[in-house]
């Protein structure tokens, strides 16, 4: 085997080994936690207290979603361009992620936990990244009481955007 080929294969092997080590240390999204509300949500100083960690899911939510109604494509773009606590990398949540952030009272009523603040008096409904099958022109929305509802359509309906950071799970989109 030529010297160049051995060097190249050694380099590829090193990348694969290193890549394997890196990927094995990345923590997966955790969905097996169930902290009580008082311990579940934590404002993050690293985000200038403008974001909240949900310890049940490992997702980071913007603390104060904007109050503007917008089309689905505008909401998705708004999250992509958003900077919260000097940090980028935000996205629309899946319908499952958005429903999971709402706290539930003993009687079963869902509500927005008080750690989040909402400007302008608007609370919901919020867009999700989850498209309604079989209509790719419609996305699921969620209101502040945890009701999953359909939108008027991505191109015509207007709702709010509540952005999130964390690993995406393609299976829920």
Helices and strands as residue ranges (DSSP letters): H 3-25, H 37-40, E 41-43, G 45-47, E 51-54, E 60-62, H 72-81, E 91-92, H 95-101, E 103-104, E 110-111, G 119-121, E 126-131, E 139-142, E 148-150, E 163-165, G 170-172
